[in-house]
C-alpha cells in the first residue's frame, strides 16, 4: 500500500491558505460594494414603483 499522506510541503500549504484568504477578502470587498450600490439605488427603485402605481391608478399608463 502506497501511503502519500504528508506529501505536501509546509510552504505549499501556506501558499494555499494565503490564496484562500485573499479570495475571501476579495469576496468581502465585492459584497460590501454591491450592497452599497444597492443601498443607494433602493430609494430610486421604490420611487419608480410608486410612480408606476400612481400612473396606473390614474389610467395614464
ZIFEN-V384413 format. One record per pair of residues at least 4 apart in sequence whose ideal C-beta (glycine too) atoms are under 8 Angstrom apart, sorted by the first residue. I is the first residue (numbers start at 1). J is the second residue. Records with the same first field share a line. If there is no record, write none. Layout:
I = J, J
This chain:
8 = 12, 13
9 = 13
10 = 14
11 = 15
12 = 16
13 = 17
14 = 18
15 = 19
16 = 20
17 = 21
18 = 22
19 = 23
20 = 24
21 = 25
22 = 26
23 = 27
24 = 28
25 = 29
26 = 30
27 = 31
28 = 32
29 = 33
30 = 34
31 = 35
32 = 36
33 = 37
34 = 38
35 = 39
36 = 40
37 = 41
38 = 42
40 = 44
41 = 45
42 = 46
43 = 47
44 = 48
45 = 49
46 = 50
47 = 51
48 = 52
49 = 53
50 = 54
51 = 55
52 = 56, 61
53 = 57
54 = 58
55 = 60, 61
56 = 60, 61
